[in-house]
Amino acid sequence: MKITLPLSAMRAMIHTSADADIRYYLNGVHVIATKTHTRLESTNGHYCGIFVHEVTEGDNEVDGLVDFIVPLDEVKMLKPSSAKNLDVLTIEYDAATKTGTLNVLAGMSVRFNAIDGKFPDLERVTPKTATSGAAAQFQVEYFAQFAKVAKLLKPKKLQDVKIWHNGDAVALITLSDEPRYLGLLMPLNSRVAGESSGLVASSRFNPLK
């Protein structure tokens, strides 16, 4: 079977994937494909990245729905395209042997053995209602991963990375110029983050007074 998607989207998933995690099935990119759409997912348990690509008719040669996990090491081998019209990745996959090839339009090919495991159901943790807007605290380094994603998806354009606060529940991350991407970010536990509403800046932050 053949699956088509943007090369930049596959490379962007690196920044929200686990790496050398004991939960081996997280050390890769989950690919889900039908005839009309290709969906990419990655997570390390603290944050997730999701990219949904609407396929041009005939570009995905699959029957029904197929899903598999491409190991992170093989995804890291993919090099960025030098031009927008080369930002295409074709995956040839054999469900019987659970093997495949990542084919870059510029000529590079990478063989892989799909990870034999079940990827978490990200739909289960994705908010089903509008985010509450209640402020939360986040690990700075976690949020920084989404800035890296934004740069990979639009290397020649500065994108805004927006957090849709949701209190102690999962927050959403969106990019200003890439509607096909959605991030999920777990907040710090409120008992760990502490109460921020009672903070008063002391005079040492305003020495001119």
C-alpha positions as CSV (number, residue, x, y, z in Angstrom):
1,M,0.0,0.0,0.0
2,K,1.1,3.6,-0.5
3,I,0.5,6.6,1.8
4,T,1.4,10.2,1.0
5,L,2.0,13.1,3.4
6,P,4.2,16.2,3.8
7,L,7.8,15.4,4.7
8,S,7.9,18.3,7.0
9,A,5.0,17.0,9.0
10,M,6.7,13.6,9.6
11,R,9.9,15.4,10.7
12,A,7.9,17.7,13.0
13,M,6.6,14.7,14.9
14,I,10.1,14.0,16.2
15,H,9.7,16.9,18.7
16,T,6.7,15.4,20.5
17,S,7.8,11.8,20.4
18,A,9.4,9.8,23.2
19,D,13.0,8.8,22.8
20,A,14.4,5.7,24.4
21,D,11.4,5.4,26.6
22,I,10.7,2.1,28.4
23,R,7.3,2.3,26.8
24,Y,8.8,1.3,23.5
25,Y,5.6,1.9,21.5
26,L,6.0,5.6,22.1
27,N,9.4,5.8,20.5
28,G,8.0,6.5,17.0
29,V,5.4,8.1,14.9
30,H,2.0,6.6,14.6
31,V,0.6,6.7,11.1
32,I,-3.1,6.3,10.4
33,A,-4.3,6.4,6.8
34,T,-7.5,6.0,4.7
35,K,-8.0,6.8,1.1
36,T,-8.8,10.4,1.9
37,H,-6.6,11.3,4.9
38,T,-3.3,10.7,6.6
39,R,-3.0,11.3,10.3
40,L,0.3,11.5,12.2
41,E,0.6,11.2,16.0
42,S,3.4,11.2,18.5
43,T,3.6,11.6,22.3
44,N,5.9,11.1,25.2
45,G,3.0,11.1,27.7
46,H,3.4,14.8,28.7
47,Y,2.6,16.3,25.3
48,C,1.3,15.1,22.0
49,G,1.4,16.2,18.4
50,I,-1.3,15.5,15.8
51,F,-1.2,16.4,12.1
52,V,-4.0,15.6,9.7
53,H,-3.3,15.7,5.9
54,E,-6.2,15.6,3.4
55,V,-4.9,13.5,0.5
56,T,-5.4,14.3,-3.2
57,E,-7.5,11.6,-4.8
58,G,-5.5,8.6,-5.7
59,D,-2.4,9.5,-3.6
60,N,-3.3,7.0,-0.8
61,E,-3.6,3.5,-2.1
62,V,-5.1,1.7,1.0
63,D,-8.1,-0.4,1.7
64,G,-10.2,0.8,4.7
65,L,-8.0,2.0,7.5
66,V,-4.4,1.1,8.2
67,D,-2.2,2.1,11.1
68,F,1.4,1.4,12.2
69,I,4.3,2.9,14.1
70,V,7.4,4.1,12.3
71,P,10.5,3.9,14.7
72,L,11.9,7.3,15.7
73,D,15.4,6.4,14.6
74,E,14.3,6.0,11.0
75,V,12.2,9.2,11.0
76,K,15.3,11.1,12.2
77,M,17.2,9.9,9.2
78,L,14.9,11.9,6.9
79,K,16.5,15.1,5.6
80,P,14.4,18.3,5.0
81,S,13.5,19.3,1.5
82,S,15.1,22.2,-0.1
83,A,12.0,23.4,-1.9
84,K,8.3,23.5,-1.1
85,N,7.4,21.3,-4.1
86,L,9.8,18.6,-2.7
87,D,8.0,18.5,0.7
88,V,6.5,15.1,-0.1
89,L,7.0,11.8,1.7
90,T,5.6,8.5,0.3
91,I,5.3,5.5,2.6
92,E,5.2,2.1,1.0
93,Y,3.9,-0.4,3.7
94,D,3.3,-4.1,3.8
95,A,0.8,-4.9,6.5
96,A,1.6,-8.6,6.3
97,T,5.3,-8.3,7.2
98,K,5.0,-5.0,9.1
99,T,7.8,-3.5,7.0
100,G,7.9,-0.4,4.9
101,T,10.0,2.2,3.1
102,L,10.0,6.0,3.6
103,N,10.5,7.6,0.2
104,V,11.5,11.2,-0.1
105,L,10.6,12.9,-3.4
106,A,14.2,14.2,-3.7
107,G,15.5,10.6,-3.9
108,M,16.2,9.3,-0.4
109,S,14.7,6.1,0.9
110,V,14.7,4.6,4.4
111,R,13.6,1.1,5.2
112,F,11.8,0.4,8.5
113,N,10.3,-2.4,10.6
114,A,7.1,-1.1,12.3
115,I,7.1,-1.2,16.1
116,D,5.0,-4.1,17.3
117,G,2.8,-2.4,19.9
118,K,-0.4,-0.5,20.4
119,F,-0.2,3.3,20.3
120,P,-2.2,5.2,22.9
121,D,-5.7,6.4,21.8
122,L,-5.1,10.2,21.6
123,E,-8.7,10.8,20.9
124,R,-9.5,9.7,24.4
125,V,-7.5,12.5,26.0
126,T,-8.3,15.2,23.4
127,P,-10.9,17.6,24.9
128,K,-14.4,17.1,23.5
129,T,-15.7,20.4,24.6
130,A,-14.4,24.0,24.4
131,T,-11.4,24.7,26.6
132,S,-12.3,26.5,29.9
133,G,-9.8,29.3,29.7
134,A,-8.8,28.7,33.3
135,A,-5.1,29.5,33.6
136,A,-2.6,26.7,34.3
137,Q,1.2,26.2,34.7
138,F,3.4,24.3,32.2
139,Q,6.9,23.1,31.9
140,V,8.7,25.6,29.8
141,E,10.8,23.0,28.0
142,Y,7.6,21.1,27.0
143,F,6.0,24.2,25.5
144,A,9.3,24.9,23.6
145,Q,8.9,21.7,21.7
146,F,5.9,23.2,19.9
147,A,8.0,26.2,18.8
148,K,10.3,23.7,17.1
149,V,7.4,22.1,15.4
150,A,6.1,25.5,14.1
151,K,9.6,26.2,12.6
152,L,9.7,22.8,10.9
153,L,6.3,23.1,9.4
154,K,6.8,26.7,8.2
155,P,10.6,27.3,8.0
156,K,10.3,30.6,6.2
157,K,7.5,32.0,8.3
158,L,7.3,33.0,12.0
159,Q,4.2,31.4,13.5
160,D,2.4,32.2,16.7
161,V,2.1,29.2,19.1
162,K,-1.0,29.6,21.1
163,I,-1.9,27.8,24.3
164,W,-5.7,27.3,24.9
165,H,-5.7,27.0,28.7
166,N,-8.0,24.4,30.2
167,G,-7.3,24.5,33.9
168,D,-6.0,21.1,35.2
169,A,-7.2,19.3,32.1
170,V,-5.3,18.9,28.8
171,A,-4.6,22.2,27.1
172,L,-4.6,22.6,23.3
173,I,-1.8,24.0,21.2
174,T,-2.5,25.6,17.8
175,L,-0.3,27.3,15.2
176,S,-1.3,30.6,13.5
177,D,-0.5,29.4,10.0
178,E,-0.9,25.6,10.1
179,P,-4.5,24.6,10.8
180,R,-3.7,20.9,10.1
181,Y,-1.6,20.7,13.3
182,L,-2.9,20.3,16.9
183,G,-0.9,19.9,20.1
184,L,-1.9,18.5,23.4
185,L,-0.1,19.6,26.6
186,M,-0.6,18.4,30.1
187,P,-0.4,21.1,32.8
188,L,1.5,20.8,36.0
189,N,-0.5,19.5,38.8
190,S,-2.0,22.5,40.6
191,R,-0.6,21.2,43.9
192,V,2.9,21.3,42.4
193,A,2.4,24.6,40.5
194,G,1.1,26.4,43.6
195,E,-1.3,29.4,43.8
196,S,-0.2,32.1,41.4
197,S,-3.1,34.5,41.9
198,G,-1.8,35.7,45.3
199,L,1.7,36.8,44.1
200,V,2.6,40.4,44.7
201,A,5.7,41.9,43.1
202,S,8.0,43.2,45.9
203,S,9.7,46.5,45.8
204,R,12.9,44.9,44.7
205,F,11.5,44.5,41.2
206,N,11.0,48.3,41.0
207,P,14.2,49.9,42.5
208,L,13.3,53.3,41.0
209,K,10.6,53.8,43.6
